[in-house]
Amino acid sequence: MSQIPSKQQILEWVAEHPDANSKRDIAKAFGIKGAERIELKRLLKELEAEGHLSRRRRHYMDAGSLPPVTILELLAPDGSGDLFARPLEWPGEGAPPRILYVPRDSDPALGRGERFLARLVEVQGEDHHYQARLMRRVTASPNRITGIFRKEAEGGRITPIDKGQDREWRVRPDATQGARNGELVQAEQIGPKGRMGLPMARITERLGDPTAPRAVSLIAIHQHGIPDDFPAEVIAEAEAQTPAGMAGREDLRDLPLITIDPADARDRDDAVAARVEADGGATIWVAIADVAHYVRPGSALDREAWLRGNSTYFPDRVVPMLPEALSADLCSLHEGVDRAVIAVRMRLDAQGNKTGHSFHRAMMLSRASLAYEQAQAAADGNPDPATAPLLDAAIKPLWHAYGLLKEARARRQPLDLDLPERRIELTADGRVRSVNFRERFDAHRLIEEFMVLANVAAAEELTRRQRPLLFRVHEEPSLDKMDALREVAQASGFTLAKGQVLHTSHLNRLLAQSEGTDFDELINISTLRSMTQAYYHPENYGHFGLALKSYAHFTSPIRRYSDLIVHRALISGHGWGGGRGGRPDGLSEHDIERLSETATHISETERRSMAAERDTTDRYLAAYLADRVGSEMTGRISGIQRFGAFVKLDETGADGLLPIRDLGREYFHYDQDAQMLIGADTGLEIGIGQRVTVRLAEAIPMTGGLTLELLELEGRPLPRGPQKGKPGRGPRRVSTKSRLAEIKRAARRRRKR
């Protein structure tokens, strides 16, 4: 009779033989036969129950390790461009091991979220535990969902929180991950549809109570995959930093540099100063935090900053690109503290034209940290104790320089959009207290103009020095989008010239026509929607919206990785590169090699942040309006789609939907060219720009959706169309096609008058 092995002997054998670890293999290895297999089975069950082994089908494995062949899901590239993957199933406790995917030249390109069968090789002494080689591609990324889990007798259901998703997903009992009823979860689709045609899903992550204070932004963070926890090594690297010294820097601490930011600013990365010159011109200084000194190429901080791409701002929190030790301390230009900066000195003539510039690596000392309201009051002759001592040295020269820049701007004619910015104020427990529009002052425009000029100088400087950089590119809008804008303008009683090379001045004339009218905000929003989306690129394609030939982001390296790249390029181009810790802080060869990849990546992270911020605002607005369901509100039609019309509400700026099914008792045709919904029986036209009175029918904070009921159109109640099954009261219909053509012709005649 053979000896039954101990638990420790079994564990050691499984670890040494990962390719042969079924119960039969174990029994054969220890010479166990017959009835002794019952005892072996008992030992294996105990090891499994104790968490030492994990059983997959007929095989056993170390619970803290992965099998040699398994299915992985590819993650996004990290800051170094390396590809890591996560196992679909992880039997161990805590975080799964790090797996580096090492593709061969012959392997097909895999995208983020794709699943593949891989062979794993355990490695020692690296920052990862396994290396993976592709065996075969399995599937593309599965459909994912974020929603509320509703527990049932057998598993449960997930109700999506995304707008436009009203179909529930079913979850089997073995795929709930222990989620509680009412909990916010993330899930992915598995297999074909289940009973009642609903898709089947398994929960991949539990996100907690969706009604908890400040949960709204957390939903957006998880839904859009924004990294919000810094790895320990990144935190440690940031907290180990010490303030930069004077070595290799100019001393600008005698300049009257001040910061002007929102009253609730979370970081201060730019300071400004000006001097009035004898010829009526001015000298401007813009000083930007020297983030590159602390975030060196190839460091843990750099990898994490690249991965995030930018900071993301919500009403209740900020997800920063850099840890707080840098973003709120060493790289924030606090009042009365020496701070390392890269500064640009720019000379303006009496007409506001930039006649020269120079860049400097320096040390500055902020004289004051002002809010926009403070600076504006001082410039208007109402200084407070903080601004009174700065009037002559700082504030008056700044406003003189701003006056010059306004003249230059008027000649350049950048796109002059004036869109109110909403400010959502929250209570201490995360509830919406109020929704207001931020007031814009000349102080805001002053800082904007100074920053634009500094960004232009950076692009020109690096182009002159023939240094690689990332440009901020904004291409002109397409003809289709211009035609759509022209339709909106005509429907609102304005004109936009056609048949000529488009310049921003043409759009500014349209904006000027609408200024002060009821259509002011609509034309501004429609013009914005007609624009292409700006992006980053190593090649210079110009900036249409700003009417600039060359533009780069230089002024916010705390919150944008693009600016950090530009700072590094300036450091290399001027030969300033330091060697603190043996690691230079200029643009590295690795930075240059992956410049195109970086441009694409940070353009995507920027869009991701914008979507998350927009979704969060929509949810907060829906929560704010939820107590007013049934109330009447006024607004303006802001969009037309086949499924209904969108209304921008006057009071809050929130967007709500008028479903086409609720517009009346008649059938509505969708005229895409005219951007109208046209009643087939009454000829009622619903188009962009029309004033409406609506009733709030539904507000869903979890999705941010608002559903409206139309009461009045242009101050008049809706005409009564025919009831279902009864003859219409409108004109007799010859045919739907001919009737629609007649209505469209009449509409066009009215618009031409």
SULKALIN-V710849 format. One record per backbone hydrogen bond with DSSP energy under -0.5 kcal/mol. NH is the residue of the N-H (numbers start at 1). CO is the residue of the C=O. If there is no record, write none. Layout:
BEGIN
nh=NH co=CO
nh=NH co=CO
END
This chain:
BEGIN
nh=10 co=6
nh=11 co=7
nh=12 co=8
nh=13 co=9
nh=14 co=10
nh=15 co=11
nh=16 co=12
nh=17 co=13
nh=20 co=17
nh=23 co=58
nh=26 co=22
nh=27 co=23
nh=28 co=24
nh=29 co=25
nh=30 co=26
nh=31 co=28
nh=32 co=27
nh=36 co=33
nh=37 co=34
nh=38 co=35
nh=39 co=35
nh=40 co=36
nh=41 co=37
nh=42 co=38
nh=43 co=39
nh=44 co=40
nh=45 co=41
nh=46 co=42
nh=47 co=43
nh=48 co=44
nh=49 co=45
nh=50 co=46
nh=51 co=48
nh=52 co=47
nh=53 co=47
nh=54 co=61
nh=56 co=59
nh=57 co=55
nh=59 co=56
nh=60 co=21
nh=61 co=54
nh=63 co=52
nh=65 co=62
nh=70 co=118
nh=72 co=116
nh=73 co=86
nh=74 co=114
nh=75 co=84
nh=78 co=82
nh=81 co=78
nh=84 co=82
nh=85 co=99
nh=86 co=73
nh=88 co=71
nh=99 co=85
nh=100 co=130
nh=101 co=83
nh=101 co=99
nh=102 co=100
nh=102 co=132
nh=103 co=101
nh=107 co=104
nh=113 co=74
nh=114 co=111
nh=115 co=139
nh=116 co=72
nh=117 co=136
nh=118 co=70
nh=119 co=133
nh=120 co=68
nh=120 co=118
nh=121 co=131
nh=123 co=129
nh=129 co=98
nh=130 co=98
nh=131 co=121
nh=132 co=100
nh=133 co=119
nh=135 co=117
nh=136 co=117
nh=138 co=115
nh=139 co=115
nh=145 co=187
nh=147 co=185
nh=148 co=159
nh=149 co=183
nh=150 co=157
nh=151 co=149
nh=152 co=155
nh=155 co=153
nh=156 co=154
nh=156 co=171
nh=157 co=150
nh=158 co=169
nh=159 co=148
nh=160 co=158
nh=161 co=146
nh=165 co=162
nh=166 co=164
nh=169 co=158
nh=170 co=199
nh=171 co=156
nh=172 co=201
nh=175 co=172
nh=176 co=173
nh=179 co=176
nh=182 co=149
nh=183 co=180
nh=184 co=208
nh=185 co=147
nh=186 co=205
nh=187 co=145
nh=188 co=202
nh=189 co=143
nh=190 co=200
nh=194 co=198
nh=197 co=194
nh=198 co=195
nh=200 co=192
nh=201 co=170
nh=202 co=188
nh=203 co=175
nh=204 co=186
nh=205 co=186
nh=207 co=184
nh=207 co=205
nh=208 co=184
nh=210 co=182
nh=212 co=209
nh=215 co=212
nh=218 co=214
nh=219 co=215
nh=220 co=216
nh=221 co=217
nh=222 co=218
nh=223 co=219
nh=224 co=220
nh=225 co=222
nh=226 co=221
nh=227 co=225
nh=234 co=231
nh=235 co=231
nh=236 co=232
nh=237 co=233
nh=238 co=234
nh=239 co=235
nh=240 co=236
nh=241 co=238
nh=249 co=246
nh=250 co=361
nh=252 co=250
nh=252 co=363
nh=255 co=252
nh=257 co=255
nh=258 co=272
nh=259 co=368
nh=261 co=370
nh=265 co=262
nh=271 co=287
nh=272 co=258
nh=273 co=285
nh=275 co=283
nh=277 co=281
nh=280 co=277
nh=282 co=348
nh=283 co=275
nh=284 co=346
nh=285 co=273
nh=286 co=344
nh=287 co=271
nh=288 co=342
nh=289 co=269
nh=290 co=340
nh=291 co=289
nh=293 co=290
nh=294 co=291
nh=295 co=291
nh=296 co=294
nh=297 co=584
nh=299 co=296
nh=303 co=299
nh=304 co=300
nh=305 co=301
nh=306 co=302
nh=307 co=303
nh=308 co=304
nh=309 co=305
nh=310 co=308
nh=311 co=559
nh=312 co=319
nh=314 co=317
nh=319 co=312
nh=320 co=318
nh=326 co=323
nh=327 co=323
nh=328 co=324
nh=330 co=325
nh=331 co=326
nh=332 co=329
nh=333 co=268
nh=333 co=331
nh=334 co=332
nh=336 co=366
nh=337 co=334
nh=339 co=364
nh=341 co=362
nh=342 co=288
nh=343 co=341
nh=343 co=360
nh=344 co=286
nh=345 co=358
nh=346 co=284
nh=346 co=344
nh=347 co=356
nh=348 co=282
nh=349 co=353
nh=352 co=349
nh=355 co=347
nh=355 co=353
nh=356 co=347
nh=358 co=345
nh=360 co=343
nh=362 co=341
nh=362 co=360
nh=363 co=250
nh=364 co=339
nh=366 co=334
nh=366 co=337
nh=367 co=257
nh=370 co=259
nh=370 co=368
nh=372 co=261
nh=375 co=371
nh=376 co=372
nh=377 co=373
nh=378 co=374
nh=379 co=375
nh=380 co=376
nh=381 co=378
nh=382 co=377
nh=387 co=384
nh=388 co=384
nh=389 co=385
nh=390 co=387
nh=391 co=387
nh=391 co=388
nh=394 co=390
nh=395 co=390
nh=396 co=391
nh=398 co=394
nh=399 co=395
nh=400 co=396
nh=401 co=397
nh=402 co=398
nh=403 co=399
nh=404 co=400
nh=405 co=401
nh=406 co=402
nh=407 co=403
nh=408 co=404
nh=409 co=405
nh=410 co=406
nh=411 co=407
nh=412 co=408
nh=413 co=409
nh=414 co=409
nh=415 co=545
nh=417 co=415
nh=420 co=418
nh=421 co=438
nh=422 co=420
nh=423 co=436
nh=424 co=422
nh=425 co=423
nh=425 co=434
nh=427 co=431
nh=430 co=427
nh=433 co=425
nh=433 co=431
nh=434 co=425
nh=436 co=423
nh=438 co=421
nh=444 co=441
nh=445 co=441
nh=446 co=442
nh=447 co=443
nh=448 co=444
nh=449 co=445
nh=450 co=446
nh=451 co=447
nh=452 co=448
nh=453 co=449
nh=454 co=450
nh=455 co=451
nh=456 co=452
nh=457 co=453
nh=458 co=454
nh=459 co=455
nh=460 co=456
nh=461 co=457
nh=462 co=458
nh=463 co=459
nh=464 co=460
nh=465 co=461
nh=466 co=463
nh=467 co=462
nh=471 co=469
nh=471 co=537
nh=472 co=551
nh=473 co=471
nh=473 co=535
nh=474 co=542
nh=482 co=478
nh=483 co=479
nh=484 co=480
nh=485 co=481
nh=486 co=482
nh=487 co=483
nh=488 co=484
nh=489 co=485
nh=490 co=486
nh=491 co=487
nh=492 co=488
nh=493 co=490
nh=494 co=489
nh=506 co=503
nh=507 co=503
nh=508 co=504
nh=509 co=505
nh=510 co=506
nh=511 co=507
nh=512 co=508
nh=513 co=509
nh=514 co=510
nh=515 co=511
nh=517 co=514
nh=520 co=517
nh=523 co=519
nh=524 co=520
nh=525 co=521
nh=526 co=522
nh=527 co=523
nh=528 co=524
nh=529 co=525
nh=530 co=526
nh=531 co=527
nh=531 co=528
nh=532 co=475
nh=535 co=473
nh=537 co=471
nh=541 co=539
nh=543 co=548
nh=544 co=474
nh=547 co=543
nh=547 co=544
nh=548 co=543
nh=552 co=455
nh=554 co=552
nh=559 co=556
nh=560 co=556
nh=561 co=309
nh=564 co=560
nh=565 co=561
nh=566 co=562
nh=567 co=563
nh=568 co=564
nh=569 co=565
nh=570 co=566
nh=571 co=567
nh=572 co=568
nh=573 co=569
nh=574 co=570
nh=575 co=571
nh=575 co=572
nh=576 co=571
nh=577 co=571
nh=582 co=579
nh=583 co=580
nh=585 co=578
nh=587 co=568
nh=592 co=588
nh=593 co=589
nh=594 co=590
nh=595 co=592
nh=598 co=594
nh=599 co=595
nh=600 co=596
nh=601 co=597
nh=602 co=598
nh=603 co=599
nh=604 co=600
nh=605 co=601
nh=606 co=602
nh=607 co=603
nh=608 co=604
nh=609 co=605
nh=610 co=606
nh=611 co=607
nh=612 co=608
nh=613 co=609
nh=614 co=610
nh=615 co=611
nh=616 co=612
nh=617 co=613
nh=618 co=614
nh=619 co=615
nh=620 co=616
nh=621 co=617
nh=622 co=618
nh=623 co=619
nh=624 co=620
nh=625 co=621
nh=626 co=622
nh=628 co=625
nh=629 co=626
nh=630 co=696
nh=631 co=628
nh=633 co=694
nh=635 co=692
nh=636 co=648
nh=637 co=690
nh=638 co=646
nh=639 co=646
nh=641 co=644
nh=644 co=641
nh=645 co=658
nh=646 co=639
nh=647 co=656
nh=648 co=636
nh=649 co=647
nh=649 co=654
nh=650 co=634
nh=653 co=649
nh=656 co=647
nh=657 co=706
nh=658 co=645
nh=659 co=657
nh=660 co=643
nh=662 co=659
nh=663 co=660
nh=669 co=678
nh=671 co=669
nh=671 co=676
nh=672 co=670
nh=675 co=671
nh=676 co=671
nh=677 co=686
nh=678 co=669
nh=679 co=684
nh=680 co=667
nh=683 co=679
nh=686 co=677
nh=686 co=684
nh=687 co=685
nh=688 co=675
nh=689 co=637
nh=690 co=687
nh=692 co=635
nh=693 co=712
nh=694 co=633
nh=695 co=709
nh=696 co=631
nh=697 co=695
nh=697 co=707
nh=698 co=707
nh=700 co=705
nh=701 co=699
nh=703 co=700
nh=704 co=700
nh=705 co=700
nh=707 co=698
nh=708 co=657
nh=709 co=695
nh=711 co=693
nh=712 co=693
nh=713 co=716
nh=714 co=691
nh=716 co=713
nh=718 co=711
nh=721 co=719
nh=726 co=723
nh=731 co=681
nh=734 co=732
nh=739 co=735
nh=740 co=736
nh=741 co=737
nh=742 co=738
nh=743 co=739
nh=744 co=740
nh=745 co=741
nh=746 co=742
nh=747 co=743
nh=748 co=744
nh=749 co=745
nh=750 co=746
nh=751 co=747
nh=752 co=748
nh=753 co=749
nh=753 co=750
END
